[in-house]
Amino acid sequence: MKRLSLKDIKGWKTEKKSTAVLYILVTLTVLVFGAFFFIGFDTPYEEDPTFNAPMLTDAVLIFIYLLIILASALAVIAIVRGIKTRDRSADVINNIPATRIMFCTFGLLVACMAITLLLGSSEPVMVNGIKYIDTFWLKATDMFINTMIILLVIAICGVAFGLSGYNRKIKLKKK
């Protein structure tokens, strides 16, 4: 059996690399969550036996944190690399202002997050019978949930508008 080297992997096409990464991530996820559910999942919590205290909760949390850190780092690297290698000729592609759309989307995301953070609720909530009162995390949770809902509604409206053909009808009337 031939051993894979970094040189071999560099020669792969992008699709083959992304497929390999997908398979690796899916395999790791299945292994971590499978171990979580099948190894000591029904362990009772010492202070209150009515709750479960799965043995591998820390492993799942560490796995999730690592995935979030890795995804965030790759997103930042991709953004920086995209800005450095950006060609000004790509500002408008097929009469579509791609750069303006990109900056408007980013601005909408930042504005949405700022507004929903300021307007988010800091009302205490009950978690496992205990009041959770950390104002920042309550507002941050509201921010992420409300931003996701707002952006999802805007995306659905954008798709519906694009599929409606209304924009093309307006341009035809102008001619």
Disulfide bonds with the S-S distance in Angstrom:
none
